[in-house]
Amino acid sequence: MVMARNVVIVVVLLFAVIQDSKAALCNIDDKGLAACKPSVSQPNPVEPSEECCEALSGADLTCLCSYRNSFMLPALGIDPDLAMGLPAKCNLTPPSTC
């Protein structure tokens, strides 16, 4: 029952993001998320682009860290470990709680 509820929540969230072209996740807009996705996706992640790092520099890193153990990241094709390492690759200091 809990799994079904979680799936419904993800579907609703994804639908909301798709419907709103100006959607943002933790202060990163859809363009920034798209720029960073190749750096946090398996099997062949790439170094983050300048556009990705620029988007990440304006992000709420504490908010992003809250997704570390979420099932949402893998469901979106994002490797949580790669995602958590992205700030350091962009010369940003992640929150100590991350």
Beta strands, then each sheet from edge to edge (+ up, - down):
strand 1: 24-25
strand 2: 28-29
sheet 1: 1+ 2-
end
